[in-house]
Amino acid sequence: MSKRYFSAPQSRRGGASVSRPSERLRSPRIAARAGVLVSLAMLLAGCAGVPAPPQPAPTGPVSVKLLAFNDFHGNLRTPNLRVPVPDATQSTGLRFERAGGVEQFAALVNTLRAGNRNTAVVSAGDMVGATPLLSALFKDEPTIEAMNLIGLDIHAVGNHEFDYGVAHLRRLVAGGCAPDSSGRPDCQGRPPYAGAKFSVLAANVVEAATGTTLFPAVAVREFEGLKVGFIGMTLKNTPTLVRPGGTAGMVFEDEVETTNRLVPELKKQGIETIVVVVHEGGEQSGGINECVNFRGPVRGIVERLDPSVDVVVTGHTHRFYICEINNKLVTSAGSFGTLLTEIDLQIDRTSRDVVSKRAKNLIVSPDGPKDPKLTDFLQRYIALGEPREKRVVARVSRELSTVATPGGESALGNLIVDAQLAATASPERGGAVIAFNNASSVRAPLVPDANGGVTYGMLFASQPFQNDLVVMNLTGAQLKRVLEQQQWGLTPGERRLFLGVSAGFSYAWDASRPRGDRVVPGSLKLNGVAIRDDLQYRVGMNSFIAGGGDGFTVFTEGTDRQVSVQDLEALVEYLGARSAKAPYEPPMPGTRIARLN
């Protein structure tokens, strides 16, 4: 078990108590027995005064275990996500199994920690934010409380921790119930929220006004007299990934510069084992414990880190990998608590250097043992949230998938953006004639029950960010420019990040044209009429991209802004109205965005 502070054990020295035998003995037999007892007592008394022989100093390396995960996103229950498992009976050599669940996750942590008292549990960002309804209904406090029960030691902030702003994040860490509409704390009938009992790190998040980090930059843990240093941070591009105002007043510094500045400070304390926990990642083409064709932003980060860094625990991309880059062990455990990375370090007692390191990703089986503390905890919150979660709000004729066409449309993406247009079309709600929605905000397919029923919880899982909708004026020329800011996924390492477009709006793009000039001139149309560069159009979107999120900075140029309803509210309203008499029949995607070449 890791320790922050140690107190020297007090030595205890015992002595036998000797009673003076009676001088009036009744028989020689009794006297003889008494003499034996006296002699034995005197012998024990003499032995008690002799110091115990010194214990030999421990030899060999210190074994330290790190249990790491990332991008938990409040998935307290087993998520609808599968991980690949080797299976020779399958033509692909793999089968895909469900994984995760906080009860099973905690039990696996307990089992691994029991095998090595020198264990620390670490998390690489996005523990909260974009969470399922069970956590989101209570401002993500249940997830923090669950991590307290698991015994999490260290957490580095990610971009989603800033989804609701710095003040919310500070409260989530420090404790205190969330305020109600009047600004007064409201515990919703639950015990007061106590906050995080683990260290939260933010080495590269600096308050502009004070020059100090939002949370501590480093944490130090001691194992058998050897100190291990942890540097925790998020990706420097966090401000582009959260809603406007979420990072107000904060400066996000470069990950490499931050780490390389802190390493010498740790070494001055005699710390030679250094772990970087960073919410940035990459991707690869192999299995959960492989590193095939590893690529992505974190590779460049690792390659430039100080040579003294031994381990880099990563996240953000929701991928799994175990890599070694520049003599550094680089890990990621996918997402949603489906995997847990077991990292074993051997540290030399004299040099304090890591002499060996290995890691593997373990699958958190939904059928595995459960921690009863987490089971009781989970059941309490399920009982509190279930009535709202299971309320049927609409009916659909079939599953709505998030899988995109070559052009960039998906069935669920089209539904969401149509709902946003309908919610913002009236003059009092903004008067929008076009709507856009970023594909990254669509988080889970919409899978109805056997009767076609769609619950509030299902819709929340599909669109969990609870962004406000914003309507603004944009010219036709600006519409083309923002479409050019999409990430087309045509080059190695480039994400595929499209904008969903509402019914009635259409355009074409050409994959053979250079980046920045892929939208076919003259192809932008609204209800069959060509969009004019010089005209202004009322355009609706969520507040995340309205503030330039996902790199769509042209939206920040919009004028005459009006804030409307929340995106989830719009989806519930739209789908409920259109399925009141018969199940909603989603149109096949592919008629709005045309891809050439």
BELHU-V390421 format. One line per field, one symbol per residue. phi: phi as a letter, one per 30 degrees, with the letter a starting at -180 (. if undefined). burial: b if it has 9 or more other ideal C-beta (glycine too) atoms within 8 Angstrom, else e. Layout:
phi=???
burial=???
This chain:
phi=.dbcbbcddddbccbdcccddddccdaeddddddddddddddddddddddededddddbiddcbcccbaahdhiddceddbbcdbeaddcddibbcbdajjdddedddeedddddadcbbcbbcjhdbjhcdeeddechideddddddddjecbbcdcdddcecjdddddddddjjddddddjcebdhicdedcidccdccadcccdddcicdebedbbbbcbhiccccccbacdddeedcbdeidceicccddddddddddeddddddicccbcccbdaababccddccbchdakeddddddcdeeddcbbcbaidiccabbbbhicdbbaciaiidbbdccccccddddicdcaaaaaccddddcdecddddddedddddddcdeddcddcabbdadcdcdcdedkcbddeddddddddddcddedckidcbbbbddddccadccdddcidbceddddddbcdhddcbcbcbdeddddddddddccicceiddcbccdbdejcaabbcddddejbcddeiddbbhicddcecdcbdbcadddddcjdiiddeddddchdbdcddddedddddddddbdcaedcddddkccbccci
burial=ebeeeeeeeeeeeeeeeeeeeeeebeeeebbeebeebbeebbebbeebeeeeeeeeeeeebbbbbbbbbbbbbbbbbbbebebbbeeeeeeeebeebbbbbbbbbbbbbbbbbeebebbbbbbbbbbbbbbbbbbbbbebbbbbbbbbbbebbbbbbbbbbbbebbebbbbbbebbbbeeeeeeeebeeeeebebbebbbbbbbbbbeeeeebbbbbbbbbbbeebbbbbbbbbbbebbebbbbebbeebebbebbebbbebbebbbebebbbbbbbbbbbbbbeeebebbeebbbbbbebbeebeeebbbbbbbbbebbbbbebeebbbbbbbbbbbbbbbbbbbbbbeebebeebebebbbbebebebbeebbebbeebbebbeebbbeebbbbeeebebebbebbbbbbbbbbbbbbbbbbbeeebbbbbbbbbbbebbbebbebeeebbbbbbbbbbbbbbebbbbbbbbbbebbbbbbbbbbbeeeeebebbbbbbbeebbbbbbbeeeeeebbbeebbbbeeeebeeeeebbbbbbbbbbbbbbbbebbeebeebbebbbbbbbbbbbbbeebeeeebebeebeebbbbbe
